[in-house]
Amino acid sequence: MIAYVGIGANLGDAQANVLDALRRLALLDGSTIIETSGLYRTAPVDSSGPDYINAVACIDTSFDPHELLQALQDIEQAHGRERPYRNAPRTLDLDLLLYGDQRIDTETLTVPHPRMHERGFVLAPLAEIAPDLVIPGLGAIHDYLPLVASQAVEKVF
């Protein structure tokens, strides 16, 4: 199944943390990275702290969505991820943005990610690797890019 994973960090060496997350994704049994975006710098959303470094990876995985979520959380934990409050600064944040064209709404997982179409730090790297992508139930990502144009998103690598 083709899945898209959002990656972000703003604590510690954020760029190194994002790159290590990409490396760890590449090492997951049953998953292959198809493509990764460049790295983008963005201001935090609804929190203080340093700027974030963000990226998006497209993977082909044999994991079901909940298994993939657990694998992503394991990678976060390896980086000491804590969740003191919503949108808190973090050493690493991995979000399952899309899982094929599936719509999932369980206690532990919502796909498509419920706010992805509102966030420049998701849409800019996603548009880099999948410009014609359609978010199930919402529409084409290129329709949402103008709506987040006021959010400062800078490609750094």
C-alpha positions in Angstrom: 0.0 0.0 0.0 1.3 3.5 -0.8 1.3 5.7 2.3 2.6 9.2 2.9 4.3 10.1 6.2 4.8 13.6 7.5 8.0 14.2 9.5 8.8 17.1 11.7 11.1 18.1 14.5 12.1 21.3 16.4 14.0 20.2 19.4 17.7 19.1 19.5 19.3 18.8 16.1 16.0 19.0 14.2 17.5 18.4 10.8 19.5 15.4 12.0 16.4 14.0 13.7 14.4 14.3 10.5 17.1 12.7 8.4 17.5 9.9 11.0 13.7 9.3 10.8 14.0 8.9 7.0 16.8 6.4 7.5 14.7 4.4 10.0 11.7 4.4 7.7 14.0 3.0 5.0 15.0 0.2 7.4 11.4 -0.9 8.2 10.8 -4.5 7.2 8.0 -4.7 4.7 8.3 -1.1 3.7 10.3 0.7 0.9 10.7 4.5 0.5 9.5 5.5 -2.9 10.4 9.2 -2.7 11.2 11.9 -0.1 10.7 15.6 -0.3 13.4 18.1 0.5 13.6 19.6 4.0 11.5 22.7 4.9 11.7 25.2 7.7 8.5 26.4 9.3 7.3 28.3 12.4 5.6 26.3 15.1 1.8 26.0 15.0 0.0 26.9 18.2 3.1 26.7 20.3 6.3 28.4 21.1 9.8 27.1 20.5 12.3 26.9 17.6 11.3 26.6 14.0 10.5 23.1 12.7 12.3 21.1 10.0 9.7 19.2 8.0 9.6 16.6 5.2 7.2 14.1 3.7 8.1 10.5 2.6 6.1 8.3 0.2 6.4 4.7 1.2 5.2 1.4 -0.2 4.3 -0.8 2.8 2.9 -4.2 3.6 1.9 -2.9 7.1 -1.7 -2.4 7.8 -2.4 1.2 8.9 -2.3 0.5 12.6 0.9 -1.5 12.3 2.4 1.4 10.4 1.3 3.9 13.1 2.9 1.7 15.7 6.2 1.6 13.7 6.1 5.4 13.4 5.5 5.8 17.1 8.4 3.4 17.8 10.7 5.7 15.7 9.4 8.7 17.7 10.1 6.9 21.0 13.7 6.1 19.9 14.1 9.9 19.7 12.7 10.5 23.2 9.4 11.9 22.0 7.2 13.2 24.8 3.6 14.4 24.5 3.0 16.8 27.3 0.3 18.8 25.4 -1.1 19.2 21.9 1.4 20.8 19.5 4.2 20.8 22.1 7.7 21.2 20.8 9.1 17.8 19.9 12.3 16.0 19.1 10.5 14.1 16.3 6.9 13.9 15.1 5.8 11.3 12.5 2.2 11.5 11.1 0.5 9.0 8.9 -1.0 11.5 6.4 -2.4 9.1 3.8 -2.8 5.4 3.5 -3.7 4.6 -0.1 -7.1 6.1 -0.8 -8.5 4.8 2.5 -10.5 6.9 5.0 -9.9 5.6 8.6 -11.5 7.0 11.7 -10.7 5.0 14.9 -9.8 5.9 18.4 -6.1 5.8 17.6 -5.9 6.8 14.0 -7.5 9.3 11.6 -6.5 9.1 7.9 -6.4 11.3 6.0 -4.7 13.3 8.7 -7.5 15.7 9.8 -5.5 19.0 9.5 -3.1 18.2 6.7 -4.9 20.4 4.1 -4.6 23.4 6.5 -0.8 23.1 6.9 1.8 24.5 4.6 4.5 22.4 6.3 2.6 19.3 5.0 1.3 20.6 1.7 4.6 22.1 0.4 6.7 18.9 0.8 3.8 16.8 -0.3 3.3 18.8 -3.5 7.0 18.5 -4.2 6.8 14.7 -4.5 3.1 14.2 -5.5 1.8 17.4 -7.1 -1.4 15.7 -8.5 -2.3 13.9 -5.3 -5.9 13.9 -4.2 -6.7 13.8 -0.5 -9.6 11.3 -0.1 -12.8 13.2 0.8 -11.2 16.6 0.4 -9.8 17.0 -3.1 -6.6 17.8 -4.9 -3.7 19.2 -2.8 -3.0 21.9 -5.4 -6.4 23.4 -4.5 -5.3 23.8 -0.9 -1.9 25.3 -1.6 -3.2 28.9 -2.2 -5.1 28.7 1.2 -1.8 28.2 3.1 0.3 30.6 1.0 0.5 33.0 4.0 2.2 30.4 6.1 6.0 30.8 5.9 7.5 27.7 4.5 11.2 27.8 3.4 12.9 24.9 1.5 16.3 24.5 3.1 17.6 21.2 1.6 
